[in-house]
Amino acid sequence: MIKEYNITDIVLELERCNLLPTIVFRTSRSQCDSDILKAVNNKALALPISQQRAIKDAVYEIAKNYEMELELITTHPHYSSLIKTGVGAHHAGQLLMWRLLLEELMSLGVLKVLCATGTVAAGVDFPARTTVVTAHTKRGHDGYNKLLSTEFQQMSGRAGRRGKDIVGFCVAAPSAFCDARELLKLSKTPPEPLMSAYFPSPSTVLNLLRYRNVDDLRFTVERSLASFADKKQAVILEKEAAEVDEKIKVKEDLVGRLKGHQKDNETKALTKLIKKSKRLHTQAEELKNKQGTLLDRTIAGLRQLGHLNNFTLSDKGYWSANLCTGMVLELAEIIEAGYFDHISPERLATILAGICGEDHRQYLKASKSPISDADFQGLNEILKRVQDMNLPGAPTEINVIVPNAAYTMEVWLQAENWQEFRAMLLLNGAAEGDAARLITQTAEHLNQLKRLDEKFPKLAKRAEEARRRILRPPLTEAINLDSV
């Protein structure tokens, strides 16, 4: 087994070859955080006092420019390492404020190393001279998967600073479970073709039907990039089917001239060709009609749930069309069932957090769920009923209420400030970034409920109050992006 390349070895070797600053891509958040601990405990990576002072001055200046709460930065678990070594961890488990700080420090050229997960490679523009790829796989909530060529190119493409480097360097430092040959293969593989992300989701169809009729909708769907790609693939299948059909004609002629055992063998081969031809023709026809079929499924589902009267929006359809979210059907059913009636803003935020929570993420552990057993069962039944309809865009995994997510929101509502909340997260092994993501997603759904002020004015008012309660620093306009 290959020895794991320690962050110290990587940094010192790159420094010797004048290849800093660098981004070291790891497969998980925990590896990035582990790199920080190893860096701060190794004297070889300690910066001269003058450089430490330069980083600290830069931090204070960035915090001032972006109106960040300085105490949240200086009390961050990685702050000491950041100042002493110039090494930072950038991943989704960190607060947006911390990630922004690291990006600005990297742009100023005062950091040496950023340890990051590959999943953030496409969303950042760090000016690094070198990138280090340590694995040919990436970790998701469903396990490890091989990197796509595009993902590898996103990582390697971070190398090279505009105006400073003539060339950027991508270095492989294989971990214990990484095959360097796979990295080499990825480096020579062209990027995957562009794929359309469009599909006629319930939210999309509801919004378009406010201003268009179904015929207009079909016209739009048929001329989408997704439909174009499907039809292009259908042409390829039809061409393959035509070639098989030609082979069938030749085989039929041959079978007609043969007798005995040889005829039986050729007849079996002919049967296989006929089955293949039918399959290819069927697949081609399905692809040509795929987007229209998906639209029909969505329309049928919306009609079944009472959002449509035939092909026009019902009263329920009109007000639910204001919910611009992928969970429009679930929220509409929950509202109609009365689960949001006569509850406090805090209770509303807690229930929504349980709905928004992701079961694979680690939140604060609840000894007792803040959602009653009756509500828990009823809400889950609604989520399951909607998901069982298997409409376009439905999640592949079962969507359920997450009690720990609801409890995390309840604790945040009761916490004095983020420092107090952060301490509880750290004690429970929960990431700040995951908690922040939960809170902002809940806030977004509350924002959607605010849009129902005409039909449900009391609910809209409570949603606005709940959103105000949960969007406290550092999850507010405390980071002023317009000030720099």
Helices and strands as residue ranges (DSSP letters): H 7-16, E 22-26, H 29-40, G 43-45, H 49-65, H 70-74, H 79-85, E 87-90, H 96-108, E 113-117, G 118-123, E 130-133, E 137-140, E 143-146, H 149-156, E 169-172, H 180-187, H 202-209, H 214-222, H 225-257, H 260-288, H 290-304, E 308-309, E 312-313, H 315-320, H 328-336, H 345-356, H 373-388, H 403-414, H 418-427, H 432-450, H 457-470
